Amino acid sequence: MKKVISIINKRFNYQSYWNLGIVFFFIAIYFLDGVTRYKHALAGLIYFTAIVYLIKDRKRVFSIFKNNLFLSLVFFVLAMLFSLIISKDVNISLKAINKGVVEKLFITAIAIAIVLYREKKEHITKLLIFSLIFSILPLAIKEILQYIDEYHQGIMTLSAFEHRYISDWLIFIAPALFALWLYKGVKNKILFFSLSVIFVAITIGTLQRGTWLSIAVIFIIWCVVKKEIKLPVIAVIACSILLSGLAAVNQGQFDNLFYKLEQSSSSHRYDNGTQDSALDLIKENPIIGYGYGEQLFYKIYNERVIDYPDWIFKQSIGPHNTVLSIWFAAGIFGLMATLYLFVSIFIYLFNGYRNNTVKDGFLILMLIFIGEMIVRSLFETVNVSNMAIIIGIALALNSDKKLIN
């Protein structure tokens, strides 16, 4: 009898290792460019595993989707499908919706939730923390190689804005890195400070005020929630020393950095800038919209710029606001669906944090959501597909309440 129980436990452990492992590596390389085949392979394994669990345990799998979060996600997807019907260019919208909304957001979120639906909250939380922390390694390697390549081209560090595309990645990593601070032991503290130095250096290199603000907001909220005093004091002292040192040795090579730190303008977002021009187009068709897709926005903007001589940008660089981009795409229906989804995510995570003993997973997801979809989306057009990890892990964290042991 003991042998049988041992075999069952081993099988369960192997199954858990598989579930946690494929999601771990999927999150770890989610934002990494140039590894598309590996992303597709991991996504395929997650989809396949989810289908197997769905077939074997349909009733309990379906139970994790009986909540307002899943309903709001479905409503959002329907709103984007509606934008396909009214699209000014169906081909562009179809491609964008199929890839960015249906596959990368809806299917991925659901598949992650199903794969992890039987795992313990503690294991899912550790998976989230350490997959994001582990992702600092490929991020650092990528950035070092890019800086070396730029140096050979005569481009000095902090003189170009080509590193801004990793901003999403950094916002996802930040709360996981803060969580590492709470792990006791000298080795963990050494690891934390080592990774923090790398993280801060990479973050400064983006030269993106929106990214800096998002991480600062996340950090402040985390310190307040955790009643943390030591870390913010250390952070303020370290940043002061770093900026003072850079200012002392600056001979022009850090001008872009200090310009960004001192800049008070909106970088042409308002007053006929990116967001103002997007609003002008929305006002022409606020109810129905134009159709989903970044390329469609570019196309319509470039066609209409002749009618708006006061617009600053004669070629579109995007609306630089996530809510405006959705409003442009799907009109009032899309705007309502977006607000419904955002509110549902926040309430779901807040209730999860308040009502569960394992709180860190919900807190990390909430901080990522606030930093990425609330703060940064005010200044940039954030990919809605980034919410797949947030929604998938959130559904999985609450799933064990619905399972019958």
C-alpha positions in Angstrom: 0.0 0.0 0.0 2.8 2.4 0.9 4.5 1.7 -2.5 1.3 2.5 -4.3 0.9 5.8 -2.4 4.6 6.6 -3.1 4.1 6.0 -6.8 1.0 8.2 -6.9 2.8 11.0 -5.0 5.7 10.8 -7.5 3.4 11.0 -10.4 1.7 14.0 -8.9 5.0 15.7 -8.3 6.2 15.0 -11.8 2.9 16.5 -13.1 3.3 19.6 -10.9 6.9 20.0 -12.1 5.7 19.8 -15.6 2.9 22.3 -15.1 5.0 24.8 -13.2 8.0 24.3 -15.5 6.4 25.1 -18.8 4.7 28.2 -17.4 8.0 29.2 -15.6 10.0 29.3 -18.8 7.1 30.8 -20.8 7.0 33.8 -18.4 10.8 34.0 -18.2 11.2 34.5 -22.0 7.8 36.2 -22.7 9.3 39.6 -23.5 12.6 38.4 -25.1 13.0 39.1 -28.8 14.6 36.6 -31.2 13.3 33.4 -29.6 10.0 33.2 -31.3 10.3 29.4 -32.0 10.9 28.7 -28.3 7.9 30.9 -27.3 5.7 29.0 -29.8 7.0 25.7 -28.5 6.3 26.6 -24.9 2.9 28.0 -25.8 2.1 24.9 -27.7 3.0 22.7 -24.6 0.8 24.9 -22.4 -2.1 24.7 -24.9 -1.7 20.9 -25.2 -1.6 20.4 -21.5 -4.6 22.6 -20.9 -6.6 20.6 -23.5 -5.7 17.3 -21.8 -6.8 18.7 -18.4 -10.0 20.1 -19.9 -10.9 16.7 -21.3 -10.0 14.8 -18.1 -11.5 17.1 -15.5 -14.0 19.3 -17.4 -16.3 20.2 -14.5 -13.6 21.4 -12.1 -11.8 23.2 -14.9 -14.9 25.1 -15.8 -15.5 26.1 -12.2 -12.4 28.4 -12.1 -14.0 30.6 -14.8 -17.3 31.2 -13.0 -16.4 34.8 -11.9 -16.6 38.4 -13.1 -13.0 38.5 -14.2 -13.5 35.8 -16.9 -16.8 37.4 -17.9 -15.1 40.8 -18.4 -12.4 39.1 -20.5 -15.0 37.6 -22.7 -16.8 40.9 -23.0 -13.5 42.6 -24.0 -12.8 40.0 -26.7 -16.4 40.4 -28.1 -15.8 44.2 -28.2 -12.7 43.6 -30.3 -14.5 41.2 -32.6 -17.1 43.9 -33.0 -14.4 46.3 -34.1 -13.6 43.8 -36.9 -17.1 44.1 -38.3 -16.9 47.9 -38.6 -13.2 48.0 -39.5 -12.0 50.4 -42.2 -9.5 47.7 -43.2 -10.7 44.2 -42.3 -7.4 42.5 -43.2 -5.4 44.6 -40.9 -7.9 44.2 -38.0 -8.3 40.5 -38.5 -4.6 39.9 -38.3 -4.2 42.1 -35.2 -7.2 40.6 -33.4 -6.3 37.0 -34.2 -2.8 37.4 -32.9 -2.9 40.0 -30.2 -6.4 39.5 -28.6 -7.7 36.0 -29.4 -4.4 34.0 -29.2 -2.0 36.0 -27.0 -4.6 37.4 -24.6 -7.6 35.1 -24.4 -6.3 31.7 -25.2 -3.0 32.2 -23.4 -4.7 33.5 -20.2 -7.2 30.6 -20.2 -4.5 28.0 -20.9 -2.2 29.2 -18.1 -5.1 29.1 -15.6 -6.1 25.6 -16.6 -2.5 24.3 -16.5 -2.1 25.6 -12.9 -5.6 25.0 -11.6 -4.6 22.2 -9.3 -1.3 23.7 -8.0 -1.0 25.2 -4.5 -1.0 29.0 -4.1 2.4 28.9 -2.5 3.9 27.1 -5.6 2.2 29.5 -8.0 3.4 32.5 -6.1 7.0 31.2 -6.1 6.6 30.4 -9.8 5.6 34.0 -10.5 8.4 35.5 -8.4 11.3 33.4 -9.6 10.3 33.2 -13.3 10.4 37.0 -13.4 13.6 37.2 -11.4 15.2 34.6 -13.6 14.2 36.7 -16.7 16.7 39.3 -15.5 19.4 37.0 -16.9 18.3 36.9 -20.5 17.4 40.6 -20.2 20.8 41.6 -19.0 22.5 39.5 -21.7 20.3 41.1 -24.4 21.1 44.6 -23.2 24.8 44.0 -22.9 25.0 42.7 -26.5 23.0 45.7 -27.7 25.2 48.2 -25.9 28.3 46.5 -27.4 26.8 46.6 -30.8 25.9 50.3 -30.4 29.4 51.1 -29.1 30.9 49.6 -32.3 28.6 51.9 -34.3 29.8 54.9 -32.3 26.7 55.2 -30.2 27.6 55.9 -26.6 25.7 54.6 -23.6 22.6 56.8 -22.5 22.8 58.8 -25.8 20.1 56.9 -27.7 16.5 55.8 -27.0 16.7 52.4 -28.5 16.4 50.6 -25.2 12.8 51.8 -24.4 11.2 48.7 -25.8 12.0 46.7 -22.7 9.9 48.9 -20.5 7.1 46.3 -20.1 9.6 43.7 -19.1 11.0 45.9 -16.3 7.6 46.8 -14.9 6.8 43.0 -14.7 10.1 42.3 -13.0 10.0 45.1 -10.4 7.5 43.8 -7.9 9.0 40.3 -8.0 12.4 41.8 -7.2 10.9 43.7 -4.3 9.5 40.4 -3.0 13.0 38.9 -3.0 14.0 41.6 -0.4 11.7 39.8 2.1 13.6 36.5 1.8 15.8 36.1 4.9 19.5 35.1 4.8 22.8 36.7 3.7 22.8 34.9 0.3 19.4 36.2 -0.5 20.3 39.7 0.4 23.5 39.5 -1.7 21.4 38.2 -4.6 18.9 40.9 -4.2 21.5 43.8 -4.2 23.3 42.2 -7.2 20.1 41.9 -9.2 19.0 45.4 -8.1 22.2 47.0 -9.5 21.6 45.3 -12.8 17.9 46.2 -12.8 18.6 49.9 -12.0 21.3 50.2 -14.6 19.0 48.7 -17.3 16.0 50.8 -16.2 18.1 54.0 -16.4 19.2 53.0 -19.9 15.6 53.1 -21.2 15.5 56.9 -20.8 11.7 56.5 -20.4 10.1 58.7 -17.8 6.8 56.7 -18.0 8.7 53.5 -17.1 10.5 55.3 -14.2 7.2 56.6 -12.9 5.5 53.2 -13.2 8.3 51.5 -11.2 8.4 54.3 -8.6 4.6 54.1 -8.1 4.9 50.3 -7.8 7.7 50.7 -5.3 5.8 53.2 -3.1 2.7 51.1 -3.0 4.7 48.0 -2.1 6.5 49.8 0.7 3.2 51.1 2.1 1.5 47.7 2.0 4.5 45.9 3.5 5.2 48.7 5.9 8.8 48.6 4.7 11.2 51.4 5.9 14.7 50.2 5.3 14.5 49.5 1.6 13.1 53.0 0.6 15.8 54.7 2.7 18.5 52.5 1.0 17.0 53.3 -2.4 16.9 57.0 -1.8 20.5 57.1 -0.6 21.8 54.9 -3.4 20.0 56.9 -6.1 21.2 60.2 -4.7 24.8 58.9 -4.7 24.4 57.5 -8.2 23.0 60.7 -9.7 25.4 62.9 -7.9 28.3 60.8 -9.2 27.0 60.8 -12.8 26.5 64.6 -12.6 30.1 65.1 -11.3 31.7 63.2 -14.2 29.2 64.3 -16.9 30.9 65.8 -19.9 28.0 65.6 -22.2 27.6 61.8 -22.3 24.8 61.8 -19.8 22.9 64.9 -21.1 20.0 62.9 -22.3 19.6 61.3 -18.9 19.5 64.6 -17.0 17.3 66.2 -19.6 14.8 63.4 -19.1 15.0 63.8 -15.3 14.5 67.6 -15.5 12.0 67.6 -18.4 8.6 69.2 -17.5 7.0 69.0 -20.9 4.7 66.3 -22.2 6.9 65.2 -25.1 4.2 66.4 -27.5 1.5 64.2 -26.1 -1.0 67.0 -25.8 -1.6 70.3 -27.6 -2.0 68.6 -31.1 0.5 65.9 -30.1 0.0 62.2 -30.1 -3.0 61.9 -27.7 -4.6 65.1 -28.8 -4.6 64.0 -32.5 -6.0 60.6 -31.5 -8.8 62.4 -29.7 -9.5 64.5 -32.8 -10.0 61.3 -34.8 -12.1 59.7 -32.1 -14.4 62.7 -31.9 -15.3 62.2 -35.6 -16.5 58.6 -34.9 -16.8 58.1 -31.1 -19.6 55.6 -31.1 -18.5 53.0 -33.6 -14.8 53.4 -34.0 -12.5 52.6 -36.9 -11.4 49.0 -36.3 -8.7 47.3 -34.3 -5.0 47.4 -35.0 -2.0 49.6 -34.5 -1.2 49.6 -38.2 -4.8 50.7 -39.0 -4.4 53.7 -36.7 -1.2 54.6 -38.5 -3.0 54.3 -41.9 -6.0 56.4 -40.9 -3.8 59.0 -39.2 -1.5 59.4 -42.2 -4.5 59.7 -44.5 -6.2 62.4 -42.4 -3.1 64.4 -41.3 -3.7 66.7 -44.3 -7.0 67.8 -42.8 -5.3 68.8 -39.5 -2.4 71.1 -40.3 -1.9 71.9 -36.6 -0.9 68.3 -35.7 2.7 68.2 -34.7 3.5 64.8 -36.1 3.0 64.5 -39.9 3.5 60.7 -39.7 1.8 58.8 -37.0 3.8 57.4 -34.0 0.7 56.1 -32.3 -1.8 57.5 -29.8 0.5 56.9 -26.8 -2.5 55.9 -24.6 -4.0 52.5 -24.3 -7.5 53.5 -23.5 -7.6 56.0 -26.4 -6.3 53.3 -28.8 -9.1 51.0 -27.8 -11.7 53.8 -28.0 -10.4 54.5 -31.5 -10.6 50.9 -32.5 -14.0 49.8 -31.1 -15.8 53.0 -30.1 -18.0 53.3 -27.0 -18.4 49.5 -26.8 -14.6 49.0 -26.7 -14.2 51.8 -24.2 -16.8 50.3 -21.9 -15.3 46.8 -22.3 -11.8 48.1 -21.4 -13.0 49.9 -18.3 -15.0 46.8 -17.3 -12.0 44.6 -17.7 -9.6 46.9 -15.8 -12.0 47.3 -12.9 -12.7 43.6 -12.8 -9.0 42.8 -12.7 -8.3 45.3 -9.9 -11.3 44.1 -7.8 -10.4 40.4 -8.3 -6.8 40.9 -7.3 -7.8 43.2 -4.3 -10.3 40.6 -3.0 -7.8 37.8 -3.6 -5.2 39.7 -1.5 -7.7 40.5 1.2 -9.3 37.1 1.5 -6.3 34.7 1.2 -3.5 33.8 3.5 -1.0 33.6 0.6 -1.1 37.2 -0.4 2.2 37.9 -2.2 1.0 36.4 -5.6 -2.1 38.7 -5.7 0.0 41.7 -4.6 2.6 41.2 -7.3 -0.1 40.8 -9.9 -1.8 43.9 -8.7 1.4 46.0 -8.7 2.2 44.8 -12.3 -1.3 45.7 -13.4 -1.2 49.2 -11.8 2.3 49.9 -13.2 1.7 48.5 -16.7 -2.0 49.0 -17.5 -2.8 52.1 -15.3 0.3 54.2 -15.0 2.3 53.4 -18.1 -0.7 53.1 -20.4 -1.4 56.8 -19.7 1.8 57.6 -21.7 2.3 54.7 -24.0 0.1 52.2 -26.0 0.6 49.1 -24.0 -0.1 45.7 -25.7 -3.3 44.3 -24.2 -1.9 40.8 -24.6 0.5 41.5 -21.7 -2.6 41.0 -19.4 -2.6 37.3 -20.3 0.0 36.5 -17.6 -1.8 38.7 -15.0 -5.3 37.1 -15.7 -4.0 33.6 -16.1 -2.1 33.5 -12.9 -4.9 35.4 -11.0 -7.5 32.8 -12.1 -5.1 30.0 -11.0 -4.4 31.5 -7.6 -8.1 31.5 -6.8 -8.8 28.1 -8.4 -8.1 25.8 -5.4 -11.1 27.3 -3.5 -13.3 25.7 -6.0 -11.7 22.2 -6.1 -12.9 19.3 -4.1 -10.0 17.5 -2.5 
